[in-house]
Amino acid sequence: MSESAKIQVKSIVLAAGKGTRMKSDKPKVLHEIFNKPLVSWVLSACEEAGSFENIVVVGHKGEDVQDFVNKKHPESSCVFQREQLGTGHAVSMAKNELKDFKGNVLILCGDTPLITSESLEKFVDFHNENNAAITVMTSVLNNPKGYGRIVRSASGNVSEIVEEKDCNDTQKAINEINAGMYCIDWQKAKGFFDNLKNDNAQNEYYLTDIIKWGNENGLKVSGYILENSDETLGINSRIQLAEAFKIMNDRHLNKLMDEGVTIVSPENTQISPETEIGADTVIFPNTFINGKNKIGKNCKIGPFSHLRGDCTIEDYVKIGNFVELKKSYVKSHTNISHLSYVGDTKVGSGVNIGAGTITANYNSITKEKKQTIINDGASIGSNTVLVAPVELGEKAFIAAGSVITKDVGANSLGLTRSPQKEIKNYVK
């Protein structure tokens, strides 16, 4: 959080839903954008905003979600909502984890991958600056149909949230809607979760009731208007998953272009928001970059390149058409121009890797992956296979068509090739 926000922050992420409309055996929050589950995007935003001890409320196939959270977000924990009895009930599952906590609690949904850490920081700052006990995140839409409306008092505080089916004509005209995220002073607002009521047609315990409860108990209830309503998009179907992917991708491409990266064809380029790219690098069409990567300045990537993640590419590197990289470090002024696979590899500076070269890094029997090391100035001929683990010395030269299974020393020629035969008049 910003310097002005000294109050400790924790988060509750609601991730118990089944996601029936996804039509999947996989829990909804484990569906992925850029190879990263939806809930992980939310947790990362919380962590980057300063909330590290996050509580994920799990339910449907909760063990699968818990396994993922334990592995990728070890400072977070999971609690189980065995029965899905509403959002208020879900938050109440985290009460014991927060029993003695004095600070603010962010409440978010695990299927909202577009929320940013910057927005969460502003949200908490607004909550603190207004000395609010409860702050609901809102958004202003041109067409608010289907959303709960935010009703404000004369003082500007939030007096209630009215679901559309319960709105009168005046309330239906309101275009400020509930974005489904909250920031609460836990010590002031935790009493709501001790006195949950399910007086509604669904017999569920709604988190939205906290607004009415806060007002009835004399607490200050504020509303923070989110600048970009896209950030609250919840994923309930494959169509919405694709929509969120496009929004996330477009947002990152625009950021990269603002920072001096040339994206030749944004409509045909996909780059993970976890990838950094230096100025004057050119990304050609039909390039797909997944996961976390760092690409330097003045590089040329694509067309039809695929970076699968965990790659570092220094300045003045060319990764050409139909080249796939994975978990590799490529030093400056190196060319991997076409039709090659380079995985689990350290590539030096000034290296040239010819067309059709692959690093054979995976043993399908032992399930092990081994590393290839290619030192500065090495040159590898076309259609070469480097069988890991193997190291090529500085300025080593590998003849085209070779299968290299042993180290090749500096300034040496590596060659494995059957003698060429010619049978005279064979065709005749």
C-alpha positions, -999 to 999 in steps of 0.1 A, spaced: 0 0 0 11 36 -3 30 54 24 -2 70 37 -17 36 44 1 23 75 -27 0 86 -21 -36 80 -41 -53 52 -52 -89 47 -75 -103 20 -102 -128 17 -106 -143 -18 -139 -161 -25 -132 -192 -46 -157 -218 -35 -181 -218 -65 -184 -246 -89 -187 -225 -121 -214 -247 -137 -215 -226 -169 -178 -234 -175 -189 -270 -182 -157 -283 -168 -144 -309 -143 -118 -282 -132 -127 -257 -105 -136 -224 -121 -109 -204 -104 -82 -228 -118 -90 -220 -154 -62 -201 -169 -53 -169 -187 -17 -169 -200 -11 -202 -183 -19 -187 -149 -51 -196 -130 -78 -169 -124 -73 -171 -86 -36 -166 -90 -41 -133 -108 -62 -121 -79 -37 -132 -53 -8 -116 -72 -27 -83 -73 -33 -85 -36 4 -93 -29 16 -65 -51 -7 -41 -33 9 -51 1 -16 -78 12 4 -110 17 -15 -131 42 -45 -139 21 -72 -163 29 -88 -182 1 -123 -197 7 -126 -229 -12 -154 -253 -18 -160 -272 -50 -129 -294 -55 -113 -273 -28 -84 -297 -23 -73 -289 -59 -74 -252 -53 -57 -256 -19 -28 -276 -35 -23 -248 -61 -24 -220 -35 1 -239 -12 25 -244 -41 23 -210 -58 12 -186 -30 27 -201 1 20 -171 23 -17 -175 16 -39 -201 33 -72 -218 25 -104 -224 45 -133 -246 34 -169 -237 28 -184 -271 27 -219 -258 19 -223 -229 -5 -247 -208 15 -239 -174 0 -211 -148 -1 -217 -137 35 -214 -172 47 -183 -177 27 -165 -148 43 -176 -160 77 -155 -192 71 -124 -170 76 -134 -156 110 -111 -178 130 -82 -169 108 -88 -132 116 -99 -135 152 -73 -112 167 -65 -92 135 -66 -54 137 -65 -38 103 -83 -37 70 -96 -68 52 -101 -67 14 -128 -91 2 -125 -101 -35 -138 -128 -58 -114 -154 -71 -128 -152 -107 -119 -115 -113 -84 -117 -129 -84 -82 -143 -83 -64 -110 -49 -46 -106 -27 -39 -76 -29 -1 -84 -67 -2 -81 -65 -21 -48 -40 4 -34 -63 33 -44 -93 15 -29 -76 10 5 -62 45 5 -97 59 -1 -111 37 27 -85 50 51 -87 86 41 -125 86 46 -122 69 80 -148 44 68 -157 11 86 -170 -4 53 -162 6 18 -178 -10 -13 -161 -8 -47 -185 5 -73 -185 12 -110 -205 35 -132 -220 18 -163 -239 33 -193 -261 2 -192 -264 -11 -155 -290 -37 -164 -287 -68 -142 -265 -53 -115 -273 -42 -80 -276 -4 -77 -257 17 -52 -280 40 -33 -263 69 -16 -274 92 11 -274 130 9 -239 130 25 -226 108 -3 -222 77 19 -237 44 7 -270 37 23 -279 4 6 -274 -19 -24 -306 -28 -42 -307 -58 -65 -323 -50 -98 -353 -72 -93 -361 -52 -62 -355 -17 -77 -382 9 -82 -382 31 -112 -360 57 -96 -334 31 -85 -334 15 -119 -322 48 -133 -291 47 -111 -260 38 -132 -236 32 -102 -234 -5 -95 -220 -29 -70 -186 -41 -82 -185 -69 -56 -154 -60 -37 -151 -46 -2 -126 -31 22 -136 -34 58 -122 -24 92 -122 -59 106 -126 -50 143 -156 -27 135 -173 -48 109 -167 -84 120 -199 -84 141 -218 -87 108 -205 -122 103 -216 -132 138 -252 -122 130 -258 -134 95 -294 -135 83 -309 -154 53 -342 -136 50 -345 -139 12 -360 -162 -14 -327 -181 -18 -322 -186 19 -286 -175 14 -264 -152 35 -255 -123 13 -224 -102 18 -243 -72 3 -263 -71 35 -233 -57 53 -241 -22 39 -275 -21 56 -261 -37 88 -233 -10 89 -258 18 86 -280 3 112 -251 1 136 -239 37 131 -208 28 110 -195 49 82 -202 31 48 -184 46 18 -184 38 -19 -152 39 -40 -159 44 -78 -134 22 -98 -120 41 -128 -120 11 -151 -151 -11 -149 -134 -39 -169 -113 -48 -138 -143 -62 -120 -153 -86 -148 -162 -120 -133 -156 -152 -152 -186 -175 -154 -183 -190 -189 -157 -198 -216 -170 -167 -235 -162 -145 -205 -128 -162 -201 -119 -153 -237 -132 -118 -232 -110 -113 -201 -80 -127 -220 -85 -102 -248 -89 -73 -223 -58 -83 -203 -37 -87 -235 -48 -54 -251 -41 -36 -218 -5 -50 -217 2 -44 -254 -8 -8 -250 14 -4 -220 44 -19 -239 38 3 -269 37 34 -245 71 22 -232 87 21 -267 80 -14 -279 68 -18 -315 39 -43 -318 35 -47 -355 1 -62 -354 -15 -59 -319 -46 -79 -331 -24 -109 -339 0 -107 -309 -5 -121 -274 20 -112 -246 16 -121 -209 14 -91 -185 42 -108 -165 66 -102 -195 89 -72 -195 102 -59 -228 128 -32 -234 124 -2 -257 130 -5 -295 123 -42 -295 100 -52 -324 74 -79 -319 62 -93 -352 27 -108 -359 15 -142 -345 39 -142 -316 26 -158 -284 46 -150 -251 34 -169 -220 44 -166 -184 72 -145 -168 99 -134 -192 124 -105 -195 132 -93 -230 158 -66 -236 162 -37 -259 165 -37 -297 154 -73 -301 134 -88 -329 108 -114 -319 87 -133 -344 67 -137 -366 53 -170 -353 75 -172 -322 64 -189 -290 80 -181 -256 66 -205 -230 79 -187 -199 109 -183 -176 130 -168 -204 155 -140 -202 166 -125 -235 193 -98 -235 196 -69 -259 200 -72 -297 187 -108 -299 167 -122 -328 141 -149 -321 127 -157 -355 97 -174 -371 86 -208 -357 111 -207 -328 100 -220 -294 118 -210 -262 113 -223 -227 132 -217 -195 163 -203 -213 187 -175 -209 199 -159 -242 227 -133 -241 231 -103 -264 236 -103 -301 225 -139 -306 203 -151 -335 179 -180 -332 163 -172 -365 139 -200 -375 123 -234 -369 142 -242 -337 133 -254 -302 155 -242 -273 146 -253 -238 164 -254 -205 194 -238 -222 220 -211 -215 230 -194 -247 260 -171 -248 265 -139 -267 271 -137 -304 258 -172 -310 241 -183 -342 217 -212 -341 208 -226 -375 173 -235 -388 158 -267 -374 181 -270 -343 166 -285 -312 178 -291 -277 167 -326 -266 162 -317 -230 136 -342 -218 139 -379 -210 104 -393 -213 113 -425 -193 129 -408 -163 108 -376 -166 140 -356 -161 150 -324 -179 186 -316 -185 204 -284 -194 223 -274 -225 250 -247 -224 261 -229 -255 290 -205 -249 298 -172 -266 304 -172 -303 293 -207 -310 278 -215 -344 253 -244 -348 245 -257 -383 210 -264 -395 191 -295 -384 213 -302 -354 202 -320 -322 219 -311 -290 212 -340 -266 213 -326 -230 232 -325 -208 258 -311 -232 281 -280 -234 295 -263 -264 327 -242 -258 334 -207 -270 334 -204 -308 326 -241 -312 313 -250 -346 287 -277 -351 283 -290 -386 248 -292 -400 228 -323 -395 248 -334 -364 235 -352 -333 257 -340 -305 258 -361 -274 291 -351 -259 307 -318 -250 325 -299 -278 355 -278 -268 363 -242 -276 372 -235 -313 364 -271 -321 343 -287 -348 316 -310 -337 305 -334 -364 284 -366 -365 274 -374 -400 273 -406 -421 295 -406 -451 277 -395 -483 272 -423 -508 265 -420 -545 251 -450 -565 257 -443 -602 227 -446 -625 204 -457 -596 174 -440 -611 180 -454 -645 
